[in-house]
Amino acid sequence: MANKADVKKISVNSTISLKGIVKAIFNDTVHVQIGGKIITLPASELLIEKPVQ
């Protein structure tokens, strides 16, 4: 049996970072290829980070 200390929690609405190739931008959606899949993201949900200088 697993100890209570071994229990891992899953967080909803957490932030992840994936690198992909932008294939197309239409109106307010961005189509990104990650591996062999192309996913569509609403542009309003994208966070733009400024480069560190």
DRENDO-478289 format. One record per atom (N, C-alpha, C): residue in three letters; z, x, y. Coordinates in steps of 0.001 Angstrom, whole numbers, plus 500000, padded with zeros to 6 digits. Layout:
! residues N
alaZXY/...
//
This chain:
! residues 53
met500000500835498814/met500000500000500000/met500000500879501248/ala499372500362502281/ala499301501101503542/ala500600500958504322/asn501013502042504934/asn502184501989505801/asn501812501289507099/lys502809500768507785/lys502534500136509070/lys502006501146510077/ala502348502424509926/ala501872503462510837/ala500378503720510636/asp499830503366509456/asp498420503591509145/asp497512502470509632/val498080501395510134/val497290500250510566/val496529500606511832/lys495220500363511834/lys494396500635512999/lys494040499319513673/lys494104499312514987/lys493812498104515737/lys492377498131516227/ile491768496970516292/ile490413496816516820/ile490531496192518203/ser489862496791519176/ser489931496315520548/ser488658495549520894/val488821494357521440/val487691493548521874/val487412493873523343/asn486141493828523748/asn485719494164525107/asn485987495627525452/ser485896496503524458/ser486074497924524732/ser484736498532525133/thr484772499678525765/thr483575500346526253/thr483119501394525245/ile481810501411524966/ile481245502441524110/ile480091503096524853/ser479740504277524423/ser478641504994525050/ser477617505368523986/leu476377504956524181/leu475288505286523267/leu474146505888524058/lys473487506873523490/lys472323507448524146/lys471080506846523511/gly470138506457524361/gly468901505874523869/gly467776506130524846/ile466595505703524463/ile465405505869525298/ile465054504517525896/val464951504463527220/val464551503217527879/val463068503009527615/lys462735501901526969/lys461353501602526624/lys460678500719527662/ala461419499789528253/ala460827498874529229/ala461920498237530072/ile461539497844531291/ile462429497102532180/ile461648495890532673/phe462131494695532365/phe461499493456532791/phe462515492619533543/asn462192492247534770/asn463066491427535605/asn464481491986535593/asp465401491321534924/asp466794491786534916/asp467247492227533525/thr466310492616532645/thr466679493108531323/thr466105494503531097/val466852495311530366/val466435496667530028/val466330496748528509/his465205497255528013/his464976497404526572/his465161498877526221/val466131499163525343/val466497500532525009/val466324500749523516/gln465714501886523147/gln465573502236521737/gln466700503167521354/ile467465502753520335/ile468542503566519771/ile468246503680518282/gly467896504869517864/gly467464505048516480/gly466162504296516268/gly466093503487515248/gly464889502712514960/gly464923501305515524/lys465941500967516284/lys466101499613516827/lys465896499606518336/ile465319498531518839/ile465226498318520280/ile466137497152520614/ile467073497397521529/ile467997496341521935/ile467730495981523392/thr468049494751523738/thr467853494252525095/thr469209494091525761/leu469341494649526956/leu470593494570527704/leu470338493941529059/pro471190493016529481/pro471075492504530848/pro471415493620531832/ala470606493799532854/ala470828494861533838/ala472164494684534550/ser472647493463534663/ser473919493216535354/ser475105493795534590/glu474957494069533283/glu476049494603532485/glu476057496119532400/leu475045496779532967/leu474963498230532885/leu475800498874533977/leu476513499924533599/leu477309500682534556/leu476535501946534891/ile476293502176536143/ile475589503372536581/ile476628504400537019/glu476634505544536357/glu477580506591536701/glu476895507625537570/lys477607508080538584/lys477081509132539450/lys477304510470538751/pro476321511377538838/pro476508512697538197/pro477639513474538871/val478356514231538075/val479449515055538594/val478849516279539257/gln479293516572540479/gln478755517732541200/gln479748518849541265/
//
